[in-house]
Amino acid sequence: MTLEDFAQSVELDSDPPEELSGELKALWLAKKGRWHDSHDIAQDIPSKTGSWIHALLHTIEGDLGNAGYWYAKAGEPPIRTEEIEAEWERLVTAVLSKS
């Protein structure tokens, strides 16, 4: 799956594909605007990538202090709110590359 395929699924489908990993489901749901569903998944992913997704979600939420904590746990630099789209794409690309 490519970033373009993934983004198209978000645009066209009402639910994430069943075969997606937890990380990709969280990112799919975040892009779809289903923040709480995405957060429920992300907070249960005990990896740096899970922390990175969690950080993005708190940036989307506007809780930049909490986002900063999760970015530190992920070992990633915090972003500004105007960088959310690019960060989502960078995360999806990173997760897809390890699949």
Phi and psi restraints in degrees (range 20) as a CNS / XPLOR table:
assign (resid 1 and name C) (resid 2 and name N)
       (resid 2 and name CA) (resid 2 and name C) 1.0 -102.8 20.0 2
assign (resid 2 and name N) (resid 2 and name CA)
       (resid 2 and name C) (resid 3 and name N) 1.0 168.2 20.0 2
assign (resid 2 and name C) (resid 3 and name N)
       (resid 3 and name CA) (resid 3 and name C) 1.0 -57.2 20.0 2
assign (resid 3 and name N) (resid 3 and name CA)
       (resid 3 and name C) (resid 4 and name N) 1.0 -41.1 20.0 2
assign (resid 3 and name C) (resid 4 and name N)
       (resid 4 and name CA) (resid 4 and name C) 1.0 -64.4 20.0 2
assign (resid 4 and name N) (resid 4 and name CA)
       (resid 4 and name C) (resid 5 and name N) 1.0 -42.8 20.0 2
assign (resid 4 and name C) (resid 5 and name N)
       (resid 5 and name CA) (resid 5 and name C) 1.0 -61.0 20.0 2
assign (resid 5 and name N) (resid 5 and name CA)
       (resid 5 and name C) (resid 6 and name N) 1.0 -43.8 20.0 2
assign (resid 5 and name C) (resid 6 and name N)
       (resid 6 and name CA) (resid 6 and name C) 1.0 -62.8 20.0 2
assign (resid 6 and name N) (resid 6 and name CA)
       (resid 6 and name C) (resid 7 and name N) 1.0 -48.6 20.0 2
assign (resid 6 and name C) (resid 7 and name N)
       (resid 7 and name CA) (resid 7 and name C) 1.0 -62.2 20.0 2
assign (resid 7 and name N) (resid 7 and name CA)
       (resid 7 and name C) (resid 8 and name N) 1.0 -36.6 20.0 2
assign (resid 7 and name C) (resid 8 and name N)
       (resid 8 and name CA) (resid 8 and name C) 1.0 -66.2 20.0 2
assign (resid 8 and name N) (resid 8 and name CA)
       (resid 8 and name C) (resid 9 and name N) 1.0 -38.2 20.0 2
assign (resid 8 and name C) (resid 9 and name N)
       (resid 9 and name CA) (resid 9 and name C) 1.0 -61.6 20.0 2
assign (resid 9 and name N) (resid 9 and name CA)
       (resid 9 and name C) (resid 10 and name N) 1.0 -42.3 20.0 2
assign (resid 9 and name C) (resid 10 and name N)
       (resid 10 and name CA) (resid 10 and name C) 1.0 -60.4 20.0 2
assign (resid 10 and name N) (resid 10 and name CA)
       (resid 10 and name C) (resid 11 and name N) 1.0 -42.1 20.0 2
assign (resid 10 and name C) (resid 11 and name N)
       (resid 11 and name CA) (resid 11 and name C) 1.0 -68.8 20.0 2
assign (resid 11 and name N) (resid 11 and name CA)
       (resid 11 and name C) (resid 12 and name N) 1.0 -39.7 20.0 2
assign (resid 11 and name C) (resid 12 and name N)
       (resid 12 and name CA) (resid 12 and name C) 1.0 -99.7 20.0 2
assign (resid 12 and name N) (resid 12 and name CA)
       (resid 12 and name C) (resid 13 and name N) 1.0 -28.9 20.0 2
assign (resid 12 and name C) (resid 13 and name N)
       (resid 13 and name CA) (resid 13 and name C) 1.0 -95.2 20.0 2
assign (resid 13 and name N) (resid 13 and name CA)
       (resid 13 and name C) (resid 14 and name N) 1.0 151.8 20.0 2
assign (resid 13 and name C) (resid 14 and name N)
       (resid 14 and name CA) (resid 14 and name C) 1.0 -88.3 20.0 2
assign (resid 14 and name N) (resid 14 and name CA)
       (resid 14 and name C) (resid 15 and name N) 1.0 -20.6 20.0 2
assign (resid 14 and name C) (resid 15 and name N)
       (resid 15 and name CA) (resid 15 and name C) 1.0 -137.6 20.0 2
assign (resid 15 and name N) (resid 15 and name CA)
       (resid 15 and name C) (resid 16 and name N) 1.0 154.7 20.0 2
assign (resid 15 and name C) (resid 16 and name N)
       (resid 16 and name CA) (resid 16 and name C) 1.0 -68.1 20.0 2
assign (resid 16 and name N) (resid 16 and name CA)
       (resid 16 and name C) (resid 17 and name N) 1.0 148.7 20.0 2
assign (resid 16 and name C) (resid 17 and name N)
       (resid 17 and name CA) (resid 17 and name C) 1.0 -58.6 20.0 2
assign (resid 17 and name N) (resid 17 and name CA)
       (resid 17 and name C) (resid 18 and name N) 1.0 141.4 20.0 2
assign (resid 17 and name C) (resid 18 and name N)
       (resid 18 and name CA) (resid 18 and name C) 1.0 -59.3 20.0 2
assign (resid 18 and name N) (resid 18 and name CA)
       (resid 18 and name C) (resid 19 and name N) 1.0 -33.6 20.0 2
assign (resid 18 and name C) (resid 19 and name N)
       (resid 19 and name CA) (resid 19 and name C) 1.0 -77.8 20.0 2
assign (resid 19 and name N) (resid 19 and name CA)
       (resid 19 and name C) (resid 20 and name N) 1.0 -3.0 20.0 2
assign (resid 19 and name C) (resid 20 and name N)
       (resid 20 and name CA) (resid 20 and name C) 1.0 -69.6 20.0 2
assign (resid 20 and name N) (resid 20 and name CA)
       (resid 20 and name C) (resid 21 and name N) 1.0 145.4 20.0 2
assign (resid 20 and name C) (resid 21 and name N)
       (resid 21 and name CA) (resid 21 and name C) 1.0 -67.1 20.0 2
assign (resid 21 and name N) (resid 21 and name CA)
       (resid 21 and name C) (resid 22 and name N) 1.0 167.2 20.0 2
assign (resid 21 and name C) (resid 22 and name N)
       (resid 22 and name CA) (resid 22 and name C) 1.0 -58.6 20.0 2
assign (resid 22 and name N) (resid 22 and name CA)
       (resid 22 and name C) (resid 23 and name N) 1.0 -40.3 20.0 2
assign (resid 22 and name C) (resid 23 and name N)
       (resid 23 and name CA) (resid 23 and name C) 1.0 -60.6 20.0 2
assign (resid 23 and name N) (resid 23 and name CA)
       (resid 23 and name C) (resid 24 and name N) 1.0 -48.1 20.0 2
assign (resid 23 and name C) (resid 24 and name N)
       (resid 24 and name CA) (resid 24 and name C) 1.0 -68.4 20.0 2
assign (resid 24 and name N) (resid 24 and name CA)
       (resid 24 and name C) (resid 25 and name N) 1.0 -35.5 20.0 2
assign (resid 24 and name C) (resid 25 and name N)
       (resid 25 and name CA) (resid 25 and name C) 1.0 -62.3 20.0 2
assign (resid 25 and name N) (resid 25 and name CA)
       (resid 25 and name C) (resid 26 and name N) 1.0 -43.1 20.0 2
assign (resid 25 and name C) (resid 26 and name N)
       (resid 26 and name CA) (resid 26 and name C) 1.0 -61.2 20.0 2
assign (resid 26 and name N) (resid 26 and name CA)
       (resid 26 and name C) (resid 27 and name N) 1.0 -42.9 20.0 2
assign (resid 26 and name C) (resid 27 and name N)
       (resid 27 and name CA) (resid 27 and name C) 1.0 -68.3 20.0 2
assign (resid 27 and name N) (resid 27 and name CA)
       (resid 27 and name C) (resid 28 and name N) 1.0 -38.8 20.0 2
assign (resid 27 and name C) (resid 28 and name N)
       (resid 28 and name CA) (resid 28 and name C) 1.0 -61.3 20.0 2
assign (resid 28 and name N) (resid 28 and name CA)
       (resid 28 and name C) (resid 29 and name N) 1.0 -48.4 20.0 2
assign (resid 28 and name C) (resid 29 and name N)
       (resid 29 and name CA) (resid 29 and name C) 1.0 -65.5 20.0 2
assign (resid 29 and name N) (resid 29 and name CA)
       (resid 29 and name C) (resid 30 and name N) 1.0 -36.9 20.0 2
assign (resid 29 and name C) (resid 30 and name N)
       (resid 30 and name CA) (resid 30 and name C) 1.0 -61.3 20.0 2
assign (resid 30 and name N) (resid 30 and name CA)
       (resid 30 and name C) (resid 31 and name N) 1.0 -45.9 20.0 2
assign (resid 30 and name C) (resid 31 and name N)
       (resid 31 and name CA) (resid 31 and name C) 1.0 -65.5 20.0 2
assign (resid 31 and name N) (resid 31 and name CA)
       (resid 31 and name C) (resid 32 and name N) 1.0 -31.4 20.0 2
assign (resid 31 and name C) (resid 32 and name N)
       (resid 32 and name CA) (resid 32 and name C) 1.0 -76.4 20.0 2
assign (resid 32 and name N) (resid 32 and name CA)
       (resid 32 and name C) (resid 33 and name N) 1.0 -9.5 20.0 2
assign (resid 32 and name C) (resid 33 and name N)
       (resid 33 and name CA) (resid 33 and name C) 1.0 90.2 20.0 2
assign (resid 33 and name N) (resid 33 and name CA)
       (resid 33 and name C) (resid 34 and name N) 1.0 12.1 20.0 2
assign (resid 33 and name C) (resid 34 and name N)
       (resid 34 and name CA) (resid 34 and name C) 1.0 -98.8 20.0 2
assign (resid 34 and name N) (resid 34 and name CA)
       (resid 34 and name C) (resid 35 and name N) 1.0 66.7 20.0 2
assign (resid 34 and name C) (resid 35 and name N)
       (resid 35 and name CA) (resid 35 and name C) 1.0 -55.2 20.0 2
assign (resid 35 and name N) (resid 35 and name CA)
       (resid 35 and name C) (resid 36 and name N) 1.0 -49.9 20.0 2
assign (resid 35 and name C) (resid 36 and name N)
       (resid 36 and name CA) (resid 36 and name C) 1.0 -63.0 20.0 2
assign (resid 36 and name N) (resid 36 and name CA)
       (resid 36 and name C) (resid 37 and name N) 1.0 -42.4 20.0 2
assign (resid 36 and name C) (resid 37 and name N)
       (resid 37 and name CA) (resid 37 and name C) 1.0 -62.3 20.0 2
assign (resid 37 and name N) (resid 37 and name CA)
       (resid 37 and name C) (resid 38 and name N) 1.0 -42.4 20.0 2
assign (resid 37 and name C) (resid 38 and name N)
       (resid 38 and name CA) (resid 38 and name C) 1.0 -63.7 20.0 2
assign (resid 38 and name N) (resid 38 and name CA)
       (resid 38 and name C) (resid 39 and name N) 1.0 -44.5 20.0 2
assign (resid 38 and name C) (resid 39 and name N)
       (resid 39 and name CA) (resid 39 and name C) 1.0 -62.5 20.0 2
assign (resid 39 and name N) (resid 39 and name CA)
       (resid 39 and name C) (resid 40 and name N) 1.0 -41.1 20.0 2
assign (resid 39 and name C) (resid 40 and name N)
       (resid 40 and name CA) (resid 40 and name C) 1.0 -56.6 20.0 2
assign (resid 40 and name N) (resid 40 and name CA)
       (resid 40 and name C) (resid 41 and name N) 1.0 -38.7 20.0 2
assign (resid 40 and name C) (resid 41 and name N)
       (resid 41 and name CA) (resid 41 and name C) 1.0 -75.4 20.0 2
assign (resid 41 and name N) (resid 41 and name CA)
       (resid 41 and name C) (resid 42 and name N) 1.0 -48.5 20.0 2
assign (resid 41 and name C) (resid 42 and name N)
       (resid 42 and name CA) (resid 42 and name C) 1.0 -60.4 20.0 2
assign (resid 42 and name N) (resid 42 and name CA)
       (resid 42 and name C) (resid 43 and name N) 1.0 -39.2 20.0 2
assign (resid 42 and name C) (resid 43 and name N)
       (resid 43 and name CA) (resid 43 and name C) 1.0 -68.8 20.0 2
assign (resid 43 and name N) (resid 43 and name CA)
       (resid 43 and name C) (resid 44 and name N) 1.0 -12.2 20.0 2
assign (resid 43 and name C) (resid 44 and name N)
       (resid 44 and name CA) (resid 44 and name C) 1.0 -103.4 20.0 2
assign (resid 44 and name N) (resid 44 and name CA)
       (resid 44 and name C) (resid 45 and name N) 1.0 11.4 20.0 2
assign (resid 44 and name C) (resid 45 and name N)
       (resid 45 and name CA) (resid 45 and name C) 1.0 -101.8 20.0 2
assign (resid 45 and name N) (resid 45 and name CA)
       (resid 45 and name C) (resid 46 and name N) 1.0 102.4 20.0 2
assign (resid 45 and name C) (resid 46 and name N)
       (resid 46 and name CA) (resid 46 and name C) 1.0 -85.7 20.0 2
assign (resid 46 and name N) (resid 46 and name CA)
       (resid 46 and name C) (resid 47 and name N) 1.0 60.4 20.0 2
assign (resid 46 and name C) (resid 47 and name N)
       (resid 47 and name CA) (resid 47 and name C) 1.0 -142.8 20.0 2
assign (resid 47 and name N) (resid 47 and name CA)
       (resid 47 and name C) (resid 48 and name N) 1.0 170.9 20.0 2
assign (resid 47 and name C) (resid 48 and name N)
       (resid 48 and name CA) (resid 48 and name C) 1.0 -62.1 20.0 2
assign (resid 48 and name N) (resid 48 and name CA)
       (resid 48 and name C) (resid 49 and name N) 1.0 -36.3 20.0 2
assign (resid 48 and name C) (resid 49 and name N)
       (resid 49 and name CA) (resid 49 and name C) 1.0 -65.9 20.0 2
assign (resid 49 and name N) (resid 49 and name CA)
       (resid 49 and name C) (resid 50 and name N) 1.0 -40.2 20.0 2
assign (resid 49 and name C) (resid 50 and name N)
       (resid 50 and name CA) (resid 50 and name C) 1.0 -60.3 20.0 2
assign (resid 50 and name N) (resid 50 and name CA)
       (resid 50 and name C) (resid 51 and name N) 1.0 -41.5 20.0 2
assign (resid 50 and name C) (resid 51 and name N)
       (resid 51 and name CA) (resid 51 and name C) 1.0 -65.5 20.0 2
assign (resid 51 and name N) (resid 51 and name CA)
       (resid 51 and name C) (resid 52 and name N) 1.0 -37.4 20.0 2
assign (resid 51 and name C) (resid 52 and name N)
       (resid 52 and name CA) (resid 52 and name C) 1.0 -64.8 20.0 2
assign (resid 52 and name N) (resid 52 and name CA)
       (resid 52 and name C) (resid 53 and name N) 1.0 -43.5 20.0 2
assign (resid 52 and name C) (resid 53 and name N)
       (resid 53 and name CA) (resid 53 and name C) 1.0 -63.1 20.0 2
assign (resid 53 and name N) (resid 53 and name CA)
       (resid 53 and name C) (resid 54 and name N) 1.0 -44.4 20.0 2
assign (resid 53 and name C) (resid 54 and name N)
       (resid 54 and name CA) (resid 54 and name C) 1.0 -58.1 20.0 2
assign (resid 54 and name N) (resid 54 and name CA)
       (resid 54 and name C) (resid 55 and name N) 1.0 -41.7 20.0 2
assign (resid 54 and name C) (resid 55 and name N)
       (resid 55 and name CA) (resid 55 and name C) 1.0 -62.0 20.0 2
assign (resid 55 and name N) (resid 55 and name CA)
       (resid 55 and name C) (resid 56 and name N) 1.0 -44.9 20.0 2
assign (resid 55 and name C) (resid 56 and name N)
       (resid 56 and name CA) (resid 56 and name C) 1.0 -59.7 20.0 2
assign (resid 56 and name N) (resid 56 and name CA)
       (resid 56 and name C) (resid 57 and name N) 1.0 -43.1 20.0 2
assign (resid 56 and name C) (resid 57 and name N)
       (resid 57 and name CA) (resid 57 and name C) 1.0 -61.1 20.0 2
assign (resid 57 and name N) (resid 57 and name CA)
       (resid 57 and name C) (resid 58 and name N) 1.0 -42.1 20.0 2
assign (resid 57 and name C) (resid 58 and name N)
       (resid 58 and name CA) (resid 58 and name C) 1.0 -71.3 20.0 2
assign (resid 58 and name N) (resid 58 and name CA)
       (resid 58 and name C) (resid 59 and name N) 1.0 -26.3 20.0 2
assign (resid 58 and name C) (resid 59 and name N)
       (resid 59 and name CA) (resid 59 and name C) 1.0 -68.1 20.0 2
assign (resid 59 and name N) (resid 59 and name CA)
       (resid 59 and name C) (resid 60 and name N) 1.0 -44.4 20.0 2
assign (resid 59 and name C) (resid 60 and name N)
       (resid 60 and name CA) (resid 60 and name C) 1.0 -57.7 20.0 2
assign (resid 60 and name N) (resid 60 and name CA)
       (resid 60 and name C) (resid 61 and name N) 1.0 -42.2 20.0 2
assign (resid 60 and name C) (resid 61 and name N)
       (resid 61 and name CA) (resid 61 and name C) 1.0 -66.4 20.0 2
assign (resid 61 and name N) (resid 61 and name CA)
       (resid 61 and name C) (resid 62 and name N) 1.0 -24.3 20.0 2
assign (resid 61 and name C) (resid 62 and name N)
       (resid 62 and name CA) (resid 62 and name C) 1.0 95.0 20.0 2
assign (resid 62 and name N) (resid 62 and name CA)
       (resid 62 and name C) (resid 63 and name N) 1.0 5.7 20.0 2
assign (resid 62 and name C) (resid 63 and name N)
       (resid 63 and name CA) (resid 63 and name C) 1.0 -93.4 20.0 2
assign (resid 63 and name N) (resid 63 and name CA)
       (resid 63 and name C) (resid 64 and name N) 1.0 79.0 20.0 2
assign (resid 63 and name C) (resid 64 and name N)
       (resid 64 and name CA) (resid 64 and name C) 1.0 -69.9 20.0 2
assign (resid 64 and name N) (resid 64 and name CA)
       (resid 64 and name C) (resid 65 and name N) 1.0 -28.2 20.0 2
assign (resid 64 and name C) (resid 65 and name N)
       (resid 65 and name CA) (resid 65 and name C) 1.0 -64.5 20.0 2
assign (resid 65 and name N) (resid 65 and name CA)
       (resid 65 and name C) (resid 66 and name N) 1.0 -47.7 20.0 2
assign (resid 65 and name C) (resid 66 and name N)
       (resid 66 and name CA) (resid 66 and name C) 1.0 -65.3 20.0 2
assign (resid 66 and name N) (resid 66 and name CA)
       (resid 66 and name C) (resid 67 and name N) 1.0 -40.1 20.0 2
assign (resid 66 and name C) (resid 67 and name N)
       (resid 67 and name CA) (resid 67 and name C) 1.0 -59.2 20.0 2
assign (resid 67 and name N) (resid 67 and name CA)
       (resid 67 and name C) (resid 68 and name N) 1.0 -41.8 20.0 2
assign (resid 67 and name C) (resid 68 and name N)
       (resid 68 and name CA) (resid 68 and name C) 1.0 -60.3 20.0 2
assign (resid 68 and name N) (resid 68 and name CA)
       (resid 68 and name C) (resid 69 and name N) 1.0 -39.7 20.0 2
assign (resid 68 and name C) (resid 69 and name N)
       (resid 69 and name CA) (resid 69 and name C) 1.0 -59.7 20.0 2
assign (resid 69 and name N) (resid 69 and name CA)
       (resid 69 and name C) (resid 70 and name N) 1.0 -47.4 20.0 2
assign (resid 69 and name C) (resid 70 and name N)
       (resid 70 and name CA) (resid 70 and name C) 1.0 -70.8 20.0 2
assign (resid 70 and name N) (resid 70 and name CA)
       (resid 70 and name C) (resid 71 and name N) 1.0 -34.0 20.0 2
assign (resid 70 and name C) (resid 71 and name N)
       (resid 71 and name CA) (resid 71 and name C) 1.0 -63.2 20.0 2
assign (resid 71 and name N) (resid 71 and name CA)
       (resid 71 and name C) (resid 72 and name N) 1.0 -40.7 20.0 2
assign (resid 71 and name C) (resid 72 and name N)
       (resid 72 and name CA) (resid 72 and name C) 1.0 -62.3 20.0 2
assign (resid 72 and name N) (resid 72 and name CA)
       (resid 72 and name C) (resid 73 and name N) 1.0 -42.6 20.0 2
assign (resid 72 and name C) (resid 73 and name N)
       (resid 73 and name CA) (resid 73 and name C) 1.0 -63.2 20.0 2
assign (resid 73 and name N) (resid 73 and name CA)
       (resid 73 and name C) (resid 74 and name N) 1.0 -33.1 20.0 2
assign (resid 73 and name C) (resid 74 and name N)
       (resid 74 and name CA) (resid 74 and name C) 1.0 -80.8 20.0 2
assign (resid 74 and name N) (resid 74 and name CA)
       (resid 74 and name C) (resid 75 and name N) 1.0 -15.1 20.0 2
assign (resid 74 and name C) (resid 75 and name N)
       (resid 75 and name CA) (resid 75 and name C) 1.0 73.7 20.0 2
assign (resid 75 and name N) (resid 75 and name CA)
       (resid 75 and name C) (resid 76 and name N) 1.0 28.4 20.0 2
assign (resid 75 and name C) (resid 76 and name N)
       (resid 76 and name CA) (resid 76 and name C) 1.0 -120.3 20.0 2
assign (resid 76 and name N) (resid 76 and name CA)
       (resid 76 and name C) (resid 77 and name N) 1.0 149.2 20.0 2
assign (resid 76 and name C) (resid 77 and name N)
       (resid 77 and name CA) (resid 77 and name C) 1.0 -73.4 20.0 2
assign (resid 77 and name N) (resid 77 and name CA)
       (resid 77 and name C) (resid 78 and name N) 1.0 141.4 20.0 2
assign (resid 77 and name C) (resid 78 and name N)
       (resid 78 and name CA) (resid 78 and name C) 1.0 -63.0 20.0 2
assign (resid 78 and name N) (resid 78 and name CA)
       (resid 78 and name C) (resid 79 and name N) 1.0 155.0 20.0 2
assign (resid 78 and name C) (resid 79 and name N)
       (resid 79 and name CA) (resid 79 and name C) 1.0 -113.6 20.0 2
assign (resid 79 and name N) (resid 79 and name CA)
       (resid 79 and name C) (resid 80 and name N) 1.0 166.5 20.0 2
assign (resid 79 and name C) (resid 80 and name N)
       (resid 80 and name CA) (resid 80 and name C) 1.0 -90.8 20.0 2
assign (resid 80 and name N) (resid 80 and name CA)
       (resid 80 and name C) (resid 81 and name N) 1.0 157.4 20.0 2
assign (resid 80 and name C) (resid 81 and name N)
       (resid 81 and name CA) (resid 81 and name C) 1.0 -59.6 20.0 2
assign (resid 81 and name N) (resid 81 and name CA)
       (resid 81 and name C) (resid 82 and name N) 1.0 -29.3 20.0 2
assign (resid 81 and name C) (resid 82 and name N)
       (resid 82 and name CA) (resid 82 and name C) 1.0 -74.8 20.0 2
assign (resid 82 and name N) (resid 82 and name CA)
       (resid 82 and name C) (resid 83 and name N) 1.0 -3.8 20.0 2
assign (resid 82 and name C) (resid 83 and name N)
       (resid 83 and name CA) (resid 83 and name C) 1.0 -102.5 20.0 2
assign (resid 83 and name N) (resid 83 and name CA)
       (resid 83 and name C) (resid 84 and name N) 1.0 9.2 20.0 2
assign (resid 83 and name C) (resid 84 and name N)
       (resid 84 and name CA) (resid 84 and name C) 1.0 -58.3 20.0 2
assign (resid 84 and name N) (resid 84 and name CA)
       (resid 84 and name C) (resid 85 and name N) 1.0 -46.1 20.0 2
assign (resid 84 and name C) (resid 85 and name N)
       (resid 85 and name CA) (resid 85 and name C) 1.0 -61.5 20.0 2
assign (resid 85 and name N) (resid 85 and name CA)
       (resid 85 and name C) (resid 86 and name N) 1.0 -47.1 20.0 2
assign (resid 85 and name C) (resid 86 and name N)
       (resid 86 and name CA) (resid 86 and name C) 1.0 -64.4 20.0 2
assign (resid 86 and name N) (resid 86 and name CA)
       (resid 86 and name C) (resid 87 and name N) 1.0 -37.5 20.0 2
assign (resid 86 and name C) (resid 87 and name N)
       (resid 87 and name CA) (resid 87 and name C) 1.0 -66.4 20.0 2
assign (resid 87 and name N) (resid 87 and name CA)
       (resid 87 and name C) (resid 88 and name N) 1.0 -40.3 20.0 2
assign (resid 87 and name C) (resid 88 and name N)
       (resid 88 and name CA) (resid 88 and name C) 1.0 -60.8 20.0 2
assign (resid 88 and name N) (resid 88 and name CA)
       (resid 88 and name C) (resid 89 and name N) 1.0 -45.2 20.0 2
assign (resid 88 and name C) (resid 89 and name N)
       (resid 89 and name CA) (resid 89 and name C) 1.0 -63.5 20.0 2
assign (resid 89 and name N) (resid 89 and name CA)
       (resid 89 and name C) (resid 90 and name N) 1.0 -40.1 20.0 2
assign (resid 89 and name C) (resid 90 and name N)
       (resid 90 and name CA) (resid 90 and name C) 1.0 -64.4 20.0 2
assign (resid 90 and name N) (resid 90 and name CA)
       (resid 90 and name C) (resid 91 and name N) 1.0 -40.7 20.0 2
assign (resid 90 and name C) (resid 91 and name N)
       (resid 91 and name CA) (resid 91 and name C) 1.0 -66.3 20.0 2
assign (resid 91 and name N) (resid 91 and name CA)
       (resid 91 and name C) (resid 92 and name N) 1.0 -47.8 20.0 2
assign (resid 91 and name C) (resid 92 and name N)
       (resid 92 and name CA) (resid 92 and name C) 1.0 -58.9 20.0 2
assign (resid 92 and name N) (resid 92 and name CA)
       (resid 92 and name C) (resid 93 and name N) 1.0 -45.9 20.0 2
assign (resid 92 and name C) (resid 93 and name N)
       (resid 93 and name CA) (resid 93 and name C) 1.0 -59.7 20.0 2
assign (resid 93 and name N) (resid 93 and name CA)
       (resid 93 and name C) (resid 94 and name N) 1.0 -42.3 20.0 2
assign (resid 93 and name C) (resid 94 and name N)
       (resid 94 and name CA) (resid 94 and name C) 1.0 -64.2 20.0 2
assign (resid 94 and name N) (resid 94 and name CA)
       (resid 94 and name C) (resid 95 and name N) 1.0 -43.5 20.0 2
assign (resid 94 and name C) (resid 95 and name N)
       (resid 95 and name CA) (resid 95 and name C) 1.0 -68.9 20.0 2
assign (resid 95 and name N) (resid 95 and name CA)
       (resid 95 and name C) (resid 96 and name N) 1.0 -42.3 20.0 2
assign (resid 95 and name C) (resid 96 and name N)
       (resid 96 and name CA) (resid 96 and name C) 1.0 -63.2 20.0 2
assign (resid 96 and name N) (resid 96 and name CA)
       (resid 96 and name C) (resid 97 and name N) 1.0 -33.9 20.0 2
assign (resid 96 and name C) (resid 97 and name N)
       (resid 97 and name CA) (resid 97 and name C) 1.0 -70.0 20.0 2
assign (resid 97 and name N) (resid 97 and name CA)
       (resid 97 and name C) (resid 98 and name N) 1.0 -22.2 20.0 2
assign (resid 97 and name C) (resid 98 and name N)
       (resid 98 and name CA) (resid 98 and name C) 1.0 -98.7 20.0 2
assign (resid 98 and name N) (resid 98 and name CA)
       (resid 98 and name C) (resid 99 and name N) 1.0 2.8 20.0 2
